[in-house]
């Protein structure tokens, strides 16, 4: 009998698929609940600007046609919005798609990619699927940097002749930690020019701390720098899957060589263009998240639950006990959160900042679930 798993490439043979958070539909099928609060996937609880959903039906008549494979209009809008050139932009089916493009373009057997131990799981999956070696660097310990944060000094010391790509999430998912602008620019400055440095800024719109700066400001100075972003989080377009990368034109040209034709759909590009044209919804979402973070942290402190200070739209909580009994108890109460034991964070759950009422429901459900 043929072992088809052995026919796969070495990288794929050792790969464990990405496990998304439990969906509302799945929980409804399992438990038959009517009211469910999903706080597992770092989505914007406000959703997208309702003016977007009102306009999308106008595009339905063109759904028999392929989308613009070059993404010309969206690239023009992004270039104007970000003050870069259109040829510096690579569009993706979510920013995950762009991260995969980096792996396909620059990683192969014999090469290595560096990342922090508790960083976004897609970095490891993309690296392994390309047949390259994944090097997870120990995080900071809370003394020489934030607890579970990126240890840039050790990462820099780990770079060797086989290092091809470095992934840095800023802010990081699932910990919510961030790297200061001074530390990050110093790291990029000392990184060899032949190492691609990917700064994943999926949550940058939410950051409101003074020592943070987007790496986009440094694109012109460092040709090996790639900044990835998404419309899935703050803009509320997770269901449409639209993201992008900004880099030097030379790197963008390589990423576009491996990009699939028509990888971004017509509705997604139209919605993204609308987002760029009017940022009022984004501003309101930022303010809502700021208030929600405060409500969440105050509630956790009242319950005596430790958490990692976050600059994103989620909080990583240390329950101080095995996660699964609490997680299952929360599910029975209709609240979906995300255990992050697979990120080598035993005892932790990650909780999206929801609406005021959703946060209240979560905190009440957590208090009850901790007693079970």
Number of C-alpha atoms within 10 A of each C-alpha: 3 6 7 8 11 10 10 11 13 16 18 17 15 14 13 10 10 9 8 9 15 16 15 18 11 10 19 14 9 11 12 12 15 9 11 18 20 25 26 22 20 27 22 24 22 17 17 23 20 10 12 17 12 9 13 14 11 10 11 10 8 12 11 7 8 12 18 16 14 15 19 12 14 22 22 17 17 21 17 13 11 14 11 20 16 21 17 19 28 26 29 27 20 25 25 21 23 26 24 21 23 26 25 20 16 20 23 19 14 11 18 23 28 24 26 25 21 22 27 19 17 15 24 24 21 24 28 26 22 22 23 24 21 20 19 17 19 17 22 19 13 10 7 10 16 17 16 22 27 29 21 23 12 14 20 17 9 13 19 11 10 13 22 22 24 23 20 24 27 29 28 26 25 27 29 24 24 26 22 17 16 11 14 20 16 13 16 21 12 9 19 17 13 12 20 23 25 23 22 26 21 26 24 23 20 21 21 13 10 8 12 19 19 17 21 19 12 16 17 12 11 17 17 21 23 27 26 27 24 28 24 24 24 29 25 22 24 21 13 19 21 27 26 23 27 27 27 20 16 12 22 20 16 16 24 19 12 14 21 13 13 16 19 24 19 21 23 23 23 16 23 22 18 17 21 17 11 11 13 12 19 19 15 13 25 21 13 19 26 18 14 22 24 12 17 22 19 12 18 17 11 11 14 10 14 15 18 21 18 21 25 31 29 28 26 24 22 18 18 11 12 13 18 13 13 23 20 15 19 21 22 18 21 23 24 26 23 22 22 19 14 10 16 11 18 16 17 26 24 24 24 27 28 27 18 16 11 19 21 15 17 24 19 15 19 20 18 14 18 15 8 8
